[in-house]
Amino acid sequence: MLLPRILGSDIVAALKSFPVVALLGPRQVGKTTLALEIAKHIDRDVTYLDLEQDSDRAKLVEPELYLGRQAGRLSIIDEVQRRPELFPVLRGLVDQRIRAGERAGHFLVLGSASRDLLRQSSESLAGRIAYLELAPFSLLELQAVGGDLDLHGLWVRGGFPSSYLAATDHVSWQWRSNFISTYLERDIPQLGPRLPAEQMRRLWTMLAYAQGTSLNASRLAASLGLSGRTVRHYLDVLTDLYMLRQLVPWSGNSAKRLVKAPKVYVRDSGLLHRLTNIPDVETLLGNPLCGQSWEGFAIESLLAQLPDTWQASFYRTSAQAEVDLVLEGPGRQTVAIEIKRTLSPSVSKGFRLACDDIGATQRYYAIPEGEPFPLGHETEAIGLARLVSRLAGE
């Protein structure tokens, strides 16, 4: 790992407070590297198990016996979603150790499936487990490194470490090709009924070309010759694997007719560009998907730093009053953000009406770069990196 992960200190703090810490995120995002680096700096011995390795799975044929012998150590269990039956065992061991006076730092479990999916198996650990998500490299992390921020490089290549840090664009492109193939052929089939990899690739590609648009599962199903139920299932699988974001419509009280379908985004911009065959920034800037790609990139950049006490949605009425991103947080904060690929935006009537509807307490136009400046109508234009830092409280 050539860049620091700012989540490291949060994991260390959680291990001091909770018996079990779950570090979740997509494959190849750096969870294992970060966990093993943290293990070097804690004051106890460490056992590491990778549940994709036959030898390590064999050690857990009798998990209570094996893990019971690891008392006093931190046990790191990688790819834990492959053995959901471990969670009741962990609860028993945790309770034994708490009774013996050892209250925290027993297990660090790493998973490539979402918190919601993992919770279905880990309910027995309620109150004993802390969840943290490791996303691909974010704007805030790159800013923390110092030096010039390669905003376009992050946008084009995406934030997966092996893609962003690749020696050349060609190596980055090839890594993303292999990554997509691995998900199609191995990871997605593990979470549900098998869909031929080529058909699944078509679905993923269609979603990429529909970046930032309202979900129409029936149209996707008709194009693929599948049932709407099957398509919705695989949309949820892609969401659970951190590949897709389904941004829900705002759910507050309004007398207006609101769009009810979620908006869909391929979460990593580098994967989006590989699926849509956009190899470099010059091609991207001339592509019809440029604006939608930038919108998705900006949304992921903004959401990456927010704690789970915030809720994210979008607002759109049938009359086209719209806010790209609505953030609702503690203290009745409602932040309205419109995302634009221009340095000289003007506030639209639809944005003003939407902000009034949702009771926005802060209003922003997120632009690629530049110093903040007022646009009128209680709205401020601000460069994306600056807005990310502001929302992160830095």
JOURUR-V360215 format. One record per residue. N is the residue number from 1. RES is the residue in one small letter. SS is DSSP state (H for helix, E for strand, L for the rest). OMEGA is omega in degrees with one decimal (NA if undefined). Layout:
n res ss omega
N RES SS OMEGA
N RES SS OMEGA
//
This chain:
n res ss omega
1 m L -176.5
2 l L 178.4
3 l L 179.9
4 p L 174.3
5 r L -173.5
6 i L 179.1
7 l L -174.4
8 g H -179.0
9 s H 177.2
10 d H 179.4
11 i H 178.7
12 v H 179.5
13 a H -179.7
14 a H 179.3
15 l H 177.8
16 k L -174.9
17 s L -174.6
18 f L 175.2
19 p L -177.8
20 v E 174.0
21 v E 177.4
22 a E 175.6
23 l E -172.0
24 l E 178.3
25 g L -178.1
26 p L 174.6
27 r L 173.5
28 q L -179.8
29 v L 176.8
30 g L -178.2
31 k H -177.1
32 t H 179.1
33 t H -179.0
34 l H -178.5
35 a H -179.4
36 l H 175.9
37 e H 177.0
38 i H -178.5
39 a H -180.0
40 k L -171.3
41 h L 175.7
42 i L -171.4
43 d L 175.2
44 r L 177.3
45 d L -173.4
46 v E 169.5
47 t E -179.6
48 y E 177.5
49 l E 176.6
50 d E -174.0
51 l L 169.9
52 e L 178.5
53 q L -179.8
54 d H -176.5
55 s H 179.5
56 d H 176.2
57 r H -179.8
58 a H 178.5
59 k H -175.6
60 l L 172.5
61 v L 171.0
62 e L -170.1
63 p H -177.9
64 e H 179.0
65 l H -175.9
66 y H -176.7
67 l H 177.0
68 g H 179.2
69 r L -176.9
70 q L 179.7
71 a L -178.2
72 g L 179.0
73 r L 168.5
74 l E 177.3
75 s E 176.1
76 i E -178.6
77 i E -174.9
78 d E -178.8
79 e L -173.4
80 v H -179.4
81 q H 177.3
82 r H -179.4
83 r H -177.6
84 p L 179.6
85 e L 177.8
86 l H -171.2
87 f H 175.3
88 p H 176.6
89 v H 179.3
90 l H 179.8
91 r H -179.9
92 g H -179.8
93 l H 178.7
94 v H -178.1
95 d H 176.9
96 q H -176.2
97 r H 176.1
98 i H 178.0
99 r H 179.1
100 a L 176.3
101 g L 179.1
102 e L -166.0
103 r L -171.7
104 a L 171.9
105 g L -178.7
106 h L -172.8
107 f E 168.9
108 l E -177.3
109 v E -178.3
110 l E -177.2
111 g E 179.1
112 s L 176.5
113 a L -170.9
114 s L 178.2
115 r H -178.2
116 d H 179.6
117 l H -178.0
118 l H -178.8
119 r H 179.2
120 q H -179.2
121 s H -171.2
122 s H -178.2
123 e H -179.5
124 s H -179.9
125 l H -179.5
126 a L -178.1
127 g L -178.4
128 r L -172.4
129 i E 173.6
130 a E -179.4
131 y E 174.1
132 l E -179.2
133 e E 174.5
134 l L 179.4
135 a L 169.4
136 p L -179.5
137 f L -178.4
138 s L 176.3
139 l H -176.8
140 l H 177.7
141 e H -179.4
142 l H 175.5
143 q H -177.8
144 a H -180.0
145 v H -178.0
146 g L -178.2
147 g L -179.2
148 d L 179.1
149 l L 178.6
150 d L -175.4
151 l H -178.7
152 h H 177.6
153 g H 178.2
154 l H 179.6
155 w H -174.8
156 v H -174.7
157 r H -174.0
158 g L -170.9
159 g L 176.4
160 f L -173.4
161 p H -176.6
162 s H 177.1
163 s H -176.6
164 y H -175.5
165 l L -178.7
166 a L -176.0
167 a L -178.5
168 t L 175.5
169 d H -179.1
170 h H 179.5
171 v H 177.5
172 s H 179.9
173 w H -178.8
174 q H 178.6
175 w H 179.7
176 r H 176.4
177 s H -179.7
178 n H 179.7
179 f H 179.8
180 i H 180.0
181 s H 179.9
182 t H 178.0
183 y H -177.6
184 l H -171.3
185 e H -175.2
186 r H -168.7
187 d H -178.3
188 i H 179.0
189 p H 179.9
190 q H -174.0
191 l H 179.2
192 g L 178.6
193 p L -175.7
194 r L 171.3
195 l L -179.0
196 p L -174.2
197 a H -178.0
198 e H 177.2
199 q H 176.8
200 m H 176.5
201 r H 178.6
202 r H 179.1
203 l H -178.9
204 w H 179.8
205 t H 177.2
206 m H 177.1
207 l H 178.5
208 a H 178.9
209 y H 177.0
210 a L -176.9
211 q L 175.1
212 g L 179.3
213 t E 179.7
214 s E -178.5
215 l L 173.1
216 n L -174.9
217 a H -179.3
218 s H 178.8
219 r H 177.5
220 l H -178.8
221 a H -180.0
222 a H -179.3
223 s H -176.2
224 l H -177.7
225 g L -179.2
226 l L 174.4
227 s L 176.7
228 g H 179.8
229 r H 179.4
230 t H 179.2
231 v H -180.0
232 r H 177.4
233 h H -177.6
234 y H 170.5
235 l H 178.4
236 d H 177.0
237 v H 178.3
238 l H 177.0
239 t H -179.6
240 d H 178.9
241 l L 178.2
242 y L 178.6
243 m L -173.4
244 l E 170.9
245 r E 172.3
246 q E -178.2
247 l E -172.1
248 v L 174.9
249 p E 177.8
250 w L -172.4
251 s L 178.7
252 g L -179.9
253 n L 177.2
254 s L 176.5
255 a L -177.7
256 k L 174.1
257 r L -174.5
258 l E 170.2
259 v L -173.4
260 k L -178.5
261 a L 176.3
262 p L 170.4
263 k E -175.0
264 v E 179.0
265 y E 162.8
266 v E -166.3
267 r L -178.2
268 d L -176.5
269 s H 177.9
270 g H 176.8
271 l H 175.5
272 l H -177.5
273 h H 176.3
274 r H -179.1
275 l H -178.1
276 t L 173.1
277 n L 177.4
278 i L -168.8
279 p L -172.9
280 d L -173.5
281 v H 179.1
282 e H 177.3
283 t H -178.1
284 l H -175.9
285 l H 177.8
286 g L -176.3
287 n L 178.3
288 p L 180.0
289 l L -173.1
290 c H -177.8
291 g H 179.4
292 q H 177.0
293 s H 179.5
294 w H 179.1
295 e H 179.5
296 g H 177.7
297 f H 179.9
298 a H 179.9
299 i H 178.7
300 e H 179.3
301 s H -178.6
302 l H -176.4
303 l H -175.4
304 a L -172.9
305 q L -174.3
306 l L 174.6
307 p L -175.6
308 d L 171.3
309 t L 177.5
310 w L 175.4
311 q E -178.5
312 a E 177.6
313 s E 170.5
314 f E -179.7
315 y E 175.9
316 r E 176.3
317 t E 177.7
318 s L 177.7
319 a L 173.7
320 q L 165.3
321 a L -167.1
322 e E 167.5
323 v E -176.8
324 d E -176.1
325 l E 176.1
326 v E 178.7
327 l E -179.7
328 e E -173.6
329 g E -178.1
330 p H 178.5
331 g H 178.7
332 r H 174.1
333 q E 174.3
334 t E -175.9
335 v E 177.8
336 a E -176.5
337 i E 172.2
338 e E -173.2
339 i E -176.3
340 k L 175.5
341 r L 178.2
342 t L 178.7
343 l L -178.6
344 s L -178.4
345 p L 170.5
346 s L -174.3
347 v L -178.9
348 s L 177.0
349 k H -179.7
350 g H 178.3
351 f H 179.8
352 r H -179.7
353 l H -179.9
354 a H 178.9
355 c H 177.1
356 d H -178.9
357 d H -174.1
358 i H -179.2
359 g L -176.7
360 a L 176.2
361 t L 174.8
362 q E -176.6
363 r E -177.7
364 y E 161.4
365 y E 179.3
366 a E -178.9
367 i E -173.3
368 p L -176.3
369 e L 175.5
370 g L 177.2
371 e L 176.3
372 p L 174.5
373 f E -176.6
374 p E 176.7
375 l E -172.2
376 g E 179.5
377 h L 177.7
378 e L -174.4
379 t E 179.8
380 e E 170.1
381 a E -175.5
382 i E 176.6
383 g E -174.1
384 l H -177.8
385 a H 178.4
386 r H 179.4
387 l H 176.0
388 v H -180.0
389 s H -179.4
390 r H -179.6
391 l H 177.7
392 a L 178.2
393 g L -179.6
394 e L NA
//
